[in-house]
Amino acid sequence: MTALFALATSLLWGLADFGGGLLTRRMPALTVVVASQTVAVVVLGAVVMATGGWHEAGPQLWFAVAAGAVGPVAMLSFHQALALGPMGVVSPLGSLGVTVPVGVGLVLGERPGLLQFGGIAVAVTGILLAGGPEFRGAAVRRRAVLLTLLAALGFGAVMALISEASTTVTGLFLALFVQRVTNVAVGGTALFVSVRRGARALPEEGGLRAVRLALPALAFVGLADVAANGTYAIAAQHGPVTIAAVLASLYPVVTALAARGVLKERLRAVQAAGAGLALVGTVLLASG
């Protein structure tokens, strides 16, 4: 069950990242974050009302608030790092966020078997290589590295926090709703500040009409991200966090394969090798 839900998380996060990447080519990244998460808030609010999730409110929701506050900061840091580049360094480093929930699991006493430790090592190596690392070229700006590591820490923290925010399915709906409301509040504030500083909130071509036309895609990105958080929380609650976190972090492989299938982008040899290693690591983890 843990492996199934964790792999579903990778699929959903990978597709959400792919969709978000396409959208940010046409509109500001903060606008994509705020708009997509606003759609998620509306849908989750309806689900919480229908399931009676409000009755699950408790102190554990502070974990959801923390996850909602950290998420936009991590995403903004990651996009800024990508802008500084090179992407072949930033993307793999961003995947290091998996070390946070894995570390939490080990601190809490989880001890995977020898085969599973091997699977973790192989899968993490595959995740890093799937990002297409650059082994030579121009020097990387220190600020890009620091921003990427901050983003990775944030991504990993969100995984660790959301898994602690609920213990029941209806409670999970409420936790995800609180997380998204916080996302919108933090992201909206950042968007407001950026606009006050002269940045654009709407696309240069099409303006508000372009955003309206992109609503189905924005909804997909927001809801896929929500569903991924939900499936990860279930995976982490029903099995070792060390295994759930690694399998859930295979999303760079999904994103790379989606780019290959939809945009006809050719996988570099190192990315193909990474995808293969990630698959081997997945088999080892699932069979361990």
ROVO-531211 format. One line per 3 residues: their letters; for each residue z, y, x of N, C-alpha, C, CB. Coordinates in steps of 0.05 Angstrom, whole numbers. Last residue first. Glycine has a CB too. Example, Ala and Ser with C-alpha at 12.3 -4.5 7.8 and 13.67 -1.06 7.14 Angstrom:
BEGIN
sa) 142,-45,257,143,-21,273,157,1,258,114,-12,282 ~ 156,-114,264,156,-90,246,156,-66,264,181,-89,226
//
This chain:
BEGIN
gsa) -18,-105,234,5,-108,251,30,-115,236,10,-84,266 ~ -62,-93,206,-56,-122,209,-30,-127,224,-79,-135,224 ~ -66,-39,206,-64,-52,180,-56,-82,183,-91,-50,166
llv) -70,-28,261,-47,-18,245,-44,-33,219,-50,12,239 ~ -120,-52,273,-95,-61,286,-70,-53,271,-94,-50,314 ~ -154,-22,240,-152,-51,236,-126,-62,248,-176,-66,248
tgv) -148,28,264,-141,24,235,-136,-6,230,-162,35,217 ~ -169,20,314,-140,26,311,-131,22,283,-135,55,319 ~ -223,12,300,-208,-9,313,-178,-5,310,-215,-11,343
lal) -233,64,280,-236,40,263,-220,16,274,-265,33,259 ~ -226,94,326,-209,99,302,-210,75,283,-218,125,287 ~ -268,75,357,-240,70,365,-221,74,342,-232,88,388
gag) -312,95,327,-308,66,331,-280,59,339,-327,56,353 ~ -303,150,331,-303,137,305,-299,107,307,-330,143,290 ~ -309,156,387,-283,162,374,-281,149,347,-280,191,371
aaq) -363,143,394,-343,126,406,-315,131,393,-341,132,437 ~ -384,187,366,-389,160,356,-369,140,368,-418,151,364 ~ -366,228,399,-357,226,372,-361,199,360,-371,247,355
var) -393,218,446,-364,217,447,-353,215,419,-353,241,462 ~ -446,226,430,-437,199,439,-407,196,438,-448,193,467 ~ -449,266,370,-450,263,399,-439,235,407,-434,285,413
lre) -486,258,312,-461,253,325,-465,251,355,-447,227,315 ~ -527,307,284,-525,283,301,-498,281,313,-547,284,322 ~ -528,327,216,-520,333,244,-517,307,260,-493,348,243
klv) -543,324,164,-561,311,184,-554,319,212,-590,317,178 ~ -510,341,125,-524,362,140,-543,351,162,-504,380,154 ~ -494,291,105,-503,313,87,-520,333,102,-479,327,74
gra) -481,255,147,-495,246,124,-508,268,107,-477,230,107 ~ -456,287,186,-479,270,193,-495,263,169,-470,245,208 ~ -414,308,157,-434,326,169,-459,311,177,-422,341,193
ala) -388,260,146,-399,276,124,-420,295,134,-377,291,109 ~ -371,246,197,-391,229,184,-404,243,160,-377,203,174 ~ -335,288,207,-358,284,225,-380,267,211,-350,271,251
tvv) -298,278,167,-312,303,167,-337,301,184,-294,325,179 ~ -279,227,182,-292,231,156,-309,256,156,-271,231,133 ~ -255,240,231,-277,221,231,-293,224,205,-266,192,233
pyl) -214,275,215,-237,286,231,-261,267,232,-227,292,260 ~ -179,239,186,-198,256,172,-219,269,189,-183,277,157 ~ -139,207,205,-166,199,212,-188,217,200,-172,170,204
sal) -88,215,190,-100,235,208,-127,227,217,-81,238,232 ~ -70,172,162,-77,196,146,-91,217,163,-52,208,134 ~ -57,138,204,-80,131,186,-89,155,170,-72,108,168
vaa) -12,166,224,-36,161,241,-60,155,223,-30,138,260 ~ 24,167,180,14,192,192,-11,188,208,36,204,210 ~ 34,112,170,21,129,149,9,154,161,42,137,128
itv) 60,97,217,34,85,210,19,103,190,37,57,199 ~ 106,128,216,90,128,240,62,117,235,103,110,261 ~ 129,117,168,116,143,171,98,143,195,137,165,173
pgh) 124,54,136,131,69,160,116,95,163,127,52,185 ~ 124,62,63,119,47,88,127,64,112,90,39,91 ~ 128,93,20,127,65,15,122,49,41,106,58,-5
qaa) 127,146,34,151,137,20,152,107,17,152,150,-7 ~ 77,153,57,101,156,74,126,146,61,104,185,82 ~ 44,146,11,42,128,34,67,129,52,17,135,51
iay) 60,190,-20,65,163,-30,64,143,-7,43,155,-51 ~ 43,232,13,71,230,6,78,201,-3,79,250,-15 ~ -12,222,13,3,219,38,33,216,32,-2,243,56
tgn) -26,232,-39,-29,205,-29,-14,201,-3,-59,198,-26 ~ -14,288,-39,0,269,-57,-2,241,-47,-12,271,-85 ~ -49,310,-2,-20,313,2,-4,293,-15,-11,341,-5
aav) -96,296,-29,-90,284,-2,-61,287,4,-107,298,19 ~ -94,327,-75,-93,298,-78,-86,284,-51,-120,287,-88 ~ -99,377,-50,-75,370,-65,-72,340,-67,-76,383,-93
dal) -151,373,-30,-128,378,-11,-102,370,-25,-128,407,-3 ~ -179,367,-76,-180,345,-57,-157,348,-37,-207,345,-42 ~ -170,417,-100,-159,393,-113,-159,369,-94,-175,386,-138
gvf) -196,452,-64,-168,455,-70,-156,430,-81,-164,478,-90 ~ -249,432,-64,-234,434,-39,-204,436,-45,-242,460,-23 ~ -263,436,-118,-263,410,-105,-246,411,-80,-292,402,-97
ala) -259,491,-126,-241,473,-141,-240,446,-127,-251,470,-170 ~ -301,508,-94,-274,516,-87,-254,498,-101,-270,546,-95 ~ -344,485,-122,-338,476,-95,-310,484,-86,-359,488,-75
pla) -339,515,-171,-338,485,-171,-331,474,-143,-364,473,-180 ~ -344,570,-151,-319,559,-162,-318,529,-163,-315,570,-190 ~ -388,595,-133,-377,575,-115,-352,562,-126,-371,588,-88
lrv) -398,633,-171,-417,611,-168,-406,588,-151,-444,621,-157 ~ -356,668,-159,-357,654,-185,-375,630,-183,-366,673,-207 ~ -372,686,-108,-347,671,-111,-347,655,-137,-323,690,-109
arl) -418,713,-122,-420,691,-104,-395,673,-105,-425,700,-75 ~ -396,754,-152,-414,735,-165,-417,710,-148,-442,747,-171 ~ -370,786,-115,-354,770,-134,-371,749,-147,-342,789,-154
gge) -423,783,-67,-397,793,-75,-382,774,-93,-400,820,-89 ~ -475,777,-48,-468,767,-74,-441,777,-84,-468,738,-73 ~ -459,778,18,-482,774,0,-472,762,-26,-503,754,13
epl) -409,783,38,-427,806,41,-451,803,22,-437,808,70 ~ -354,758,-3,-378,754,14,-396,779,15,-394,730,4 ~ -291,794,-2,-313,781,-16,-337,778,3,-322,798,-41
ara) -257,819,32,-246,797,17,-268,781,3,-226,807,-4 ~ -263,844,99,-275,839,73,-261,816,59,-305,834,75 ~ -218,888,134,-233,863,131,-244,861,103,-216,839,139
grr) -184,932,138,-213,936,139,-230,912,136,-220,949,164 ~ -132,926,129,-140,932,157,-170,934,160,-129,911,176 ~ -130,911,77,-119,938,84,-127,946,112,-89,939,81
vsv) -147,860,85,-165,879,71,-156,907,77,-165,874,40 ~ -103,837,109,-128,838,124,-148,858,111,-141,810,125 ~ -65,841,69,-61,856,94,-87,859,109,-40,842,111
fla) -88,807,31,-83,835,24,-80,852,50,-58,838,6 ~ -86,758,59,-112,770,51,-109,799,45,-123,755,26 ~ -30,751,63,-47,754,87,-74,766,81,-50,727,101
tgg) -19,746,9,-7,768,24,-23,773,49,22,762,31 ~ -46,699,-3,-54,724,-16,-43,748,-2,-43,724,-45 ~ -18,662,29,-46,668,34,-56,694,22,-64,645,25
vav) 32,664,3,30,671,31,1,678,38,39,647,49 ~ 17,651,-51,33,675,-45,29,683,-16,62,670,-51 ~ -11,603,-44,-25,626,-55,-10,652,-49,-28,623,-86
ntv) 31,571,-24,6,574,-9,-8,600,-18,-12,550,-12 ~ 67,571,-66,75,584,-41,50,590,-24,95,567,-26 ~ 37,542,-102,44,569,-109,52,585,-84,68,569,-130
rqv) 34,493,-73,10,509,-77,16,538,-85,-8,496,-98 ~ 88,476,-75,75,480,-49,50,498,-52,67,453,-37 ~ 95,471,-129,111,491,-115,98,497,-88,140,481,-111
fla) 60,428,-138,56,453,-152,70,476,-137,66,451,-181 ~ 83,388,-107,56,397,-100,50,424,-113,35,377,-108 ~ 130,382,-137,131,390,-108,104,401,-99,139,366,-90
lfl) 110,363,-186,125,389,-184,125,399,-156,153,386,-195 ~ 88,314,-169,71,335,-182,84,362,-180,66,328,-212 ~ 135,290,-151,114,296,-132,95,317,-144,98,270,-125
gtv) 162,281,-198,174,299,-178,153,308,-158,198,287,-165 ~ 130,241,-218,131,267,-232,143,289,-214,147,265,-258 ~ 141,202,-179,114,211,-183,114,239,-197,98,191,-200
tts) 198,214,-136,185,202,-159,157,214,-162,202,207,-185 ~ 217,243,-94,222,214,-93,209,199,-116,251,208,-93 ~ 198,299,-52,201,285,-78,206,256,-73,177,289,-95
aes) 194,320,-1,197,339,-23,202,325,-50,174,357,-25 ~ 181,292,44,210,294,37,215,309,12,225,307,60 ~ 128,298,51,137,271,46,167,270,39,133,254,71
ila) 123,351,65,116,343,38,125,315,31,85,346,34 ~ 141,351,119,156,365,98,149,354,71,152,395,100 ~ 102,324,149,130,315,150,146,326,126,143,323,176
mva) 56,354,137,57,325,131,86,315,130,41,309,153 ~ 72,403,158,66,401,129,67,371,121,38,412,123 ~ 75,391,212,100,398,197,95,396,167,108,427,204
gfg) 22,384,226,40,361,227,66,366,211,47,355,256 ~ 3,436,218,-9,414,203,10,390,202,-36,406,215 ~ 35,463,257,37,469,229,26,447,211,22,495,222
laa) 17,441,305,45,438,298,49,443,268,63,458,314 ~ -36,458,302,-30,429,302,-1,424,294,-36,417,329 ~ -28,514,305,-40,502,281,-34,473,279,-71,506,281
llt) -8,517,357,8,527,334,-2,515,308,8,557,333 ~ -52,498,385,-27,482,385,-8,491,363,-13,485,413 ~ -87,540,374,-93,513,365,-68,495,364,-114,500,384
llv) -62,583,398,-67,583,369,-72,555,359,-90,602,362 ~ -64,566,452,-38,570,439,-41,570,408,-26,597,449 ~ -120,564,460,-104,539,463,-77,542,448,-99,533,493
arr) -134,617,452,-146,597,435,-129,571,436,-175,591,444 ~ -105,642,494,-98,648,466,-110,627,447,-108,676,458 ~ -132,624,539,-105,615,534,-97,619,505,-86,628,553
rva) -200,604,533,-180,625,532,-152,613,525,-188,646,510 ~ -229,558,577,-219,563,550,-198,585,551,-207,537,537 ~ -287,564,619,-258,562,615,-250,570,587,-244,581,636
agr) -347,527,604,-332,552,609,-302,548,604,-343,575,592 ~ -350,458,624,-361,482,613,-344,506,619,-364,479,582 ~ -327,393,603,-335,412,623,-348,436,610,-354,400,644
fep) -314,364,560,-300,357,585,-308,376,608,-306,329,593 ~ -301,375,494,-318,383,516,-303,379,542,-327,413,513 ~ -295,327,440,-284,344,461,-304,351,482,-260,330,474
gga) -305,312,383,-326,320,402,-315,337,424,-347,334,387 ~ -269,290,348,-273,319,347,-294,329,366,-247,333,352 ~ -265,238,363,-282,244,340,-287,274,337,-270,233,315
lli) -226,239,403,-254,238,411,-273,244,388,-260,210,422 ~ -180,241,371,-186,263,390,-215,263,398,-168,260,415 ~ -185,192,343,-183,218,328,-191,241,347,-155,222,317
gtv) -182,155,385,-207,157,369,-208,184,354,-209,135,349 ~ -129,163,401,-151,168,420,-178,172,405,-154,144,440 ~ -105,145,354,-102,173,362,-123,181,382,-73,178,374
ava) -120,90,355,-129,108,333,-127,137,341,-112,102,308 ~ -96,71,402,-125,69,399,-135,89,378,-134,41,392 ~ -41,80,390,-53,92,414,-84,93,411,-45,76,439
igg) -35,50,343,-30,79,343,-44,92,366,1,85,344 ~ -46,-1,361,-63,11,341,-60,40,340,-57,-1,314 ~ -2,-8,395,-29,-9,406,-49,4,387,-38,-37,413
fql) 38,-8,357,38,13,377,10,15,391,59,7,399 ~ 23,-55,330,20,-29,316,21,-6,336,42,-26,295 ~ 35,-93,368,7,-91,358,2,-64,345,0,-114,339
lgp) 90,-85,372,73,-81,395,44,-77,387,76,-104,415 ~ 115,-51,312,112,-74,330,93,-67,353,102,-98,315 ~ 153,10,305,130,-7,300,129,-30,320,104,10,302
reg) 210,31,285,201,18,309,178,0,303,224,3,323 ~ 246,86,261,224,68,257,215,57,284,201,82,242 ~ 287,124,267,293,96,273,270,77,268,315,88,257
lvl) 278,177,265,293,166,243,297,136,246,278,171,217 ~ 246,184,310,273,194,311,290,182,289,273,225,308 ~ 199,162,290,212,149,312,241,158,314,198,154,338
gvg) 186,200,249,191,172,243,206,157,264,164,158,237 ~ 178,246,281,200,245,261,206,216,253,192,261,236 ~ 133,230,310,158,235,324,182,234,305,157,261,338
vpv) 97,228,267,102,204,282,128,207,297,79,198,302 ~ 96,282,251,108,262,233,113,236,248,89,257,210 ~ 74,302,304,99,312,290,111,292,271,93,339,275
tvg) 27,280,319,50,274,335,76,282,321,48,286,362 ~ -13,302,288,-3,276,280,22,268,296,-25,254,285 ~ -32,347,313,-10,350,294,2,324,285,-21,365,270
lsg) -76,339,344,-50,331,355,-27,335,336,-45,346,381 ~ -121,361,323,-113,335,313,-86,325,324,-135,315,319 ~ -130,406,352,-119,410,326,-109,383,314,-138,422,308
lps) -157,385,396,-129,394,400,-115,397,373,-128,420,416 ~ -209,377,374,-192,355,381,-162,362,385,-202,343,407 ~ -222,434,363,-221,414,342,-204,389,350,-249,405,336
vvg) -222,461,414,-204,468,392,-200,446,372,-213,493,378 ~ -264,440,443,-236,438,453,-216,442,430,-231,459,476 ~ -309,448,414,-305,422,426,-278,418,439,-326,417,446
mpg) -308,502,403,-300,483,382,-295,456,393,-321,482,360 ~ -280,544,455,-302,529,443,-292,508,423,-319,516,465 ~ -261,595,405,-275,572,416,-266,564,444,-305,577,416
lal) -249,637,372,-248,642,401,-262,619,416,-219,644,410 ~ -255,612,323,-271,636,328,-271,642,358,-260,660,312 ~ -217,573,327,-245,565,326,-263,588,332,-252,553,298
aqh) -171,605,324,-177,590,348,-206,581,349,-158,565,351 ~ -175,622,272,-177,642,293,-183,628,320,-150,658,295 ~ -169,573,245,-194,588,243,-197,609,264,-196,601,215
fsl) -116,562,261,-137,544,268,-165,558,267,-137,519,250 ~ -87,603,237,-87,600,266,-110,583,276,-60,588,276 ~ -97,591,183,-107,616,195,-108,615,225,-89,640,186
mav) -71,542,180,-99,543,175,-111,568,187,-105,542,145 ~ -17,556,191,-31,537,208,-61,539,205,-22,508,201 ~ -8,591,148,-5,601,176,-20,582,195,25,603,184
pgv) -15,556,104,-34,578,108,-32,590,137,-29,601,89 ~ 31,519,115,3,511,113,-17,534,118,-2,501,86 ~ 82,543,112,71,536,138,41,531,137,85,511,149
aga) 92,549,58,92,573,75,78,567,102,120,582,79 ~ 90,497,38,71,517,27,70,542,45,79,525,-1 ~ 132,474,65,105,464,70,85,484,61,101,437,56
ava) 174,503,42,169,505,71,141,496,77,190,489,86 ~ 170,485,-11,166,514,-5,160,518,25,192,530,-12 ~ 181,431,-3,155,439,-13,149,469,-7,153,433,-43
fwl) 234,435,13,215,423,31,186,431,23,218,393,32 ~ 256,454,-33,254,473,-11,236,462,11,283,479,1 ~ 260,412,-67,236,429,-70,234,450,-47,236,443,-97
qpg) 309,389,-61,288,378,-45,262,395,-46,282,350,-53 ~ 343,411,-100,343,423,-73,320,413,-56,369,417,-59 ~ 301,407,-159,325,402,-144,322,414,-116,331,373,-142
aeh) 266,384,-217,273,406,-199,300,401,-185,274,433,-214 ~ 249,349,-255,255,338,-228,263,360,-208,230,323,-218 ~ 235,375,-300,262,362,-300,269,351,-273,263,340,-321
wgg) 182,389,-293,203,409,-289,231,398,-287,202,430,-311 ~ 149,347,-308,158,348,-280,180,369,-275,136,353,-263 ~ 126,332,-355,154,339,-355,166,340,-327,170,319,-371
tam) 72,324,-358,88,301,-349,118,307,-350,80,293,-321 ~ 52,374,-374,45,350,-390,63,326,-383,17,342,-386 ~ 69,409,-334,78,413,-362,74,388,-378,62,436,-374
vva) 42,387,-290,72,388,-290,82,391,-319,82,410,-272 ~ -11,396,-305,-1,368,-302,29,367,-303,-11,357,-275 ~ -13,452,-306,-18,437,-331,-7,408,-329,-48,436,-337
glv) -3,461,-251,15,472,-272,12,457,-298,10,502,-276 ~ -48,438,-228,-22,425,-224,-2,435,-244,-12,430,-196 ~ -87,475,-245,-89,447,-253,-62,433,-250,-110,432,-235
vva) -68,523,-221,-73,521,-250,-73,492,-260,-100,535,-257 ~ -67,509,-167,-42,517,-181,-45,514,-211,-35,546,-174 ~ -121,500,-155,-102,477,-154,-76,484,-169,-96,470,-125
vtq) -140,552,-159,-150,531,-178,-130,508,-179,-178,521,-170 ~ -112,572,-115,-107,582,-141,-116,563,-163,-120,610,-145 ~ -136,545,-73,-109,538,-79,-100,550,-107,-90,548,-58
sav) -186,570,-73,-185,542,-77,-156,533,-85,-193,526,-52 ~ -171,625,-62,-186,617,-87,-183,587,-93,-215,624,-84 ~ -145,621,-12,-132,632,-35,-145,623,-61,-131,663,-34
vvt) -186,598,22,-159,586,19,-146,595,-7,-141,594,43 ~ -229,634,16,-232,606,9,-205,593,4,-247,591,31 ~ -205,680,36,-213,680,8,-217,651,-1,-239,695,5
lap) -198,665,89,-174,670,73,-181,670,43,-161,697,80 ~ -252,662,106,-235,638,105,-211,642,87,-227,630,133 ~ -304,696,70,-281,697,88,-263,672,84,-265,722,84
mrr) -365,658,59,-345,677,51,-321,676,69,-336,672,21 ~ -401,624,83,-412,643,64,-391,664,55,-422,629,40 ~ -374,589,115,-399,601,126,-410,623,109,-420,578,130
tll) -334,570,84,-327,592,102,-352,603,117,-306,583,122 ~ -360,527,58,-354,552,43,-348,576,62,-331,548,25 ~ -362,488,98,-387,499,87,-382,526,73,-399,479,68
ggg) -307,480,105,-323,490,127,-349,502,118,-328,468,147 ~ -293,459,56,-282,484,64,-298,497,87,-253,482,72 ~ -320,410,59,-327,429,38,-317,457,46,-315,421,12
fda) -292,387,103,-321,390,104,-330,412,84,-335,363,98 ~ -240,386,84,-246,402,108,-276,407,110,-236,388,133 ~ -247,351,41,-238,378,36,-244,396,59,-208,378,30
lgw) -262,304,68,-281,317,50,-273,345,44,-284,300,24 ~ -214,295,97,-239,298,111,-260,312,94,-249,271,120 ~ -176,290,56,-174,312,74,-200,317,89,-152,307,95
lls) -197,242,32,-195,267,17,-193,291,35,-170,266,-2 ~ -194,205,75,-219,210,61,-218,237,47,-224,187,41 ~ -139,207,87,-159,215,107,-186,221,94,-163,192,127
tal) -118,188,39,-111,214,48,-132,224,68,-83,215,61 ~ -136,136,40,-146,153,19,-140,183,26,-132,147,-8 ~ -105,118,82,-133,120,86,-146,137,65,-146,92,86
afl) -55,120,56,-60,136,79,-89,139,85,-45,124,104 ~ -62,82,15,-58,110,8,-63,128,32,-30,114,-4 ~ -69,35,48,-89,43,27,-86,73,21,-85,26,2
atm) -23,32,79,-49,35,92,-70,45,72,-58,9,104 ~ 16,25,39,17,48,57,-10,53,69,38,43,78 ~ 0,-24,17,0,0,0,0,25,17,24,0,-19
//
